[in-house]
Amino acid sequence: MNILVMYYSRTGKTRALAEAVAKGVGEVEGAVCQLKAAEEVTADDFSAAAGVIAGSPVYFGTMAAELKAVFDKLITVRKKMAGKIGAAFATSAHPSGGKETTMMSIIQALLIYGMIVVGDPLDASGHYGVAASGPLDKDTAETARKLGKRVAELAKALYASSLEKRY
């Protein structure tokens, strides 16, 4: 079962957060994480994923154009994404730098793709997803790991449930 962690990162901070998310995906038995920069994501990567966790730095309160381009370009596989798990993460240079609105812009795209959107678990922060300001600290990396693990666990349960219905 594939989980796609896709991100855009100009400075490396969003990539560092994506790597922490990917670590959590890797903790779930049977989950394979594809960690890809936005410009590397293909329609096959996207449609083969049981879950998609997308991240971006804050660009004027929304996701970066490079990540938005992925959602725009892959609209042809939209119907293949219905019912899969989706989640978001964001980074900014400033503590109040629009991370929640950026995650909401990603969440809007995931919802339009028909995905089931989840935030980080309640034992983390229980909000829209994981967000970092400045360099990645230990607590934020732990929240990111928990988000990745949550998405993989939910995707695995959903996948198992759909197999049971077939037989």
C-alpha positions as CSV (number, residue, x, y, z in Angstrom):
1,M,0.0,0.0,0.0
2,N,1.5,3.3,-1.1
3,I,1.3,6.6,0.7
4,L,2.5,9.6,-1.2
5,V,4.1,12.4,0.7
6,M,4.5,15.3,-1.8
7,Y,5.9,18.7,-1.1
8,Y,7.3,21.9,-2.5
9,S,10.4,23.2,-0.8
10,R,12.5,26.2,-1.8
11,T,14.7,26.4,1.2
12,G,14.7,22.8,2.5
13,K,12.5,23.4,5.5
14,T,9.3,21.9,4.0
15,R,11.4,18.9,2.8
16,A,12.6,18.4,6.3
17,L,9.0,18.3,7.6
18,A,8.0,16.0,4.7
19,E,10.8,13.6,5.8
20,A,9.5,13.6,9.3
21,V,6.0,12.8,8.0
22,A,7.4,10.0,5.9
23,K,9.1,8.5,8.9
24,G,5.7,8.0,10.5
25,V,4.3,6.4,7.3
26,G,7.2,3.9,7.5
27,E,6.2,2.8,10.9
28,V,3.0,1.1,9.6
29,E,3.4,-2.5,8.5
30,G,2.6,-2.8,4.8
31,A,2.9,0.9,4.1
32,V,5.4,2.1,1.5
33,C,6.1,5.8,1.5
34,Q,6.9,7.6,-1.7
35,L,8.5,10.9,-0.7
36,K,8.5,13.2,-3.8
37,A,9.0,16.8,-4.6
38,A,6.0,18.4,-6.3
39,E,7.8,18.5,-9.7
40,E,8.5,14.8,-9.6
41,V,4.9,13.6,-8.9
42,T,3.3,11.7,-11.8
43,A,-0.3,10.8,-12.4
44,D,0.7,7.2,-11.6
45,D,2.2,8.2,-8.3
46,F,-0.9,10.1,-7.4
47,S,-3.5,7.6,-8.5
48,A,-1.7,4.5,-7.0
49,A,-1.5,6.1,-3.6
50,A,-3.9,5.0,-0.9
51,G,-3.2,8.2,0.9
52,V,-1.7,11.6,0.0
53,I,0.0,13.9,2.4
54,A,0.8,17.3,0.8
55,G,2.9,20.1,2.1
56,S,4.0,23.6,1.2
57,P,5.6,26.7,2.5
58,V,3.3,29.6,3.0
59,Y,3.1,31.8,-0.1
60,F,0.7,34.7,0.5
61,G,-1.4,32.6,2.8
62,T,-1.9,29.7,0.4
63,M,0.0,26.8,-1.0
64,A,2.9,27.5,-3.4
65,A,2.1,27.6,-7.1
66,E,4.4,24.6,-7.6
67,L,2.3,22.4,-5.4
68,K,-1.0,23.8,-6.8
69,A,0.3,22.9,-10.3
70,V,0.3,19.2,-9.2
71,F,-3.4,19.4,-8.3
72,D,-4.2,21.3,-11.5
73,K,-2.2,18.9,-13.7
74,L,-3.5,15.7,-12.2
75,I,-7.2,16.5,-12.4
76,T,-7.5,13.8,-15.0
77,V,-7.1,11.1,-12.2
78,R,-9.6,12.8,-9.9
79,K,-12.1,10.0,-9.9
80,K,-9.4,7.5,-8.9
81,M,-8.8,9.5,-5.7
82,A,-12.3,9.3,-4.2
83,G,-12.4,7.8,-0.8
84,K,-8.6,7.8,-0.2
85,I,-7.0,9.4,2.8
86,G,-5.5,12.9,2.5
87,A,-3.7,15.3,4.9
88,A,-1.7,18.5,4.8
89,F,1.3,20.2,6.3
90,A,2.9,23.7,6.0
91,T,5.9,25.7,6.9
92,S,6.6,29.4,7.4
93,A,9.4,31.7,8.4
94,H,7.1,33.5,10.9
95,P,5.1,32.0,13.8
96,S,1.9,33.6,12.6
97,G,2.7,33.3,8.9
98,G,-0.5,31.8,7.5
99,K,0.2,28.1,8.0
100,E,-3.4,27.3,8.8
101,T,-4.7,29.1,5.6
102,T,-2.1,27.3,3.6
103,M,-3.1,23.9,5.0
104,M,-6.8,24.8,4.3
105,S,-5.9,25.5,0.6
106,I,-4.3,22.0,0.4
107,I,-7.3,20.5,2.2
108,Q,-9.7,22.2,-0.3
109,A,-7.9,20.5,-3.2
110,L,-7.9,17.1,-1.4
111,L,-11.7,17.5,-0.8
112,I,-12.3,18.4,-4.4
113,Y,-10.4,15.2,-5.4
114,G,-13.0,13.4,-3.2
115,M,-10.6,12.4,-0.5
116,I,-11.2,11.7,3.2
117,V,-9.2,14.5,4.9
118,V,-7.7,14.0,8.4
119,G,-5.7,16.3,10.6
120,D,-3.0,15.4,13.0
121,P,-4.1,13.0,15.8
122,L,-5.4,14.4,19.2
123,D,-2.3,13.1,21.0
124,A,-0.3,15.5,18.7
125,S,-2.1,18.8,18.4
126,G,-5.4,17.7,16.9
127,H,-5.6,20.5,14.3
128,Y,-5.6,20.8,10.5
129,G,-2.2,19.1,10.0
130,V,1.3,19.7,11.1
131,A,2.9,23.2,10.9
132,A,6.4,24.4,11.5
133,S,7.9,27.9,11.8
134,G,11.6,28.1,11.1
135,P,13.9,25.2,11.4
136,L,12.3,21.8,12.4
137,D,12.3,21.2,16.1
138,K,11.9,17.9,18.0
139,D,8.2,18.5,19.0
140,T,7.1,19.4,15.5
141,A,9.0,16.4,14.0
142,E,7.2,14.2,16.4
143,T,3.8,15.7,15.4
144,A,4.8,15.1,11.8
145,R,5.7,11.5,12.5
146,K,2.3,11.0,14.1
147,L,0.5,12.5,11.2
148,G,2.3,10.2,8.7
149,K,1.5,7.2,10.9
150,R,-2.2,8.2,11.3
151,V,-2.7,8.5,7.5
152,A,-1.0,5.2,6.8
153,E,-3.0,3.4,9.5
154,L,-6.3,4.8,8.3
155,A,-5.4,4.0,4.6
156,K,-4.5,0.5,5.6
157,A,-7.8,0.0,7.5
158,L,-9.8,1.5,4.7
159,Y,-7.9,-0.7,2.2
160,A,-8.5,-3.9,4.3
161,S,-12.2,-3.0,4.6
162,S,-12.6,-2.6,0.8
163,L,-10.9,-6.0,0.3
164,E,-13.3,-7.7,2.7
165,K,-16.3,-6.3,0.8
166,R,-15.0,-7.8,-2.4
167,Y,-14.9,-11.4,-1.1
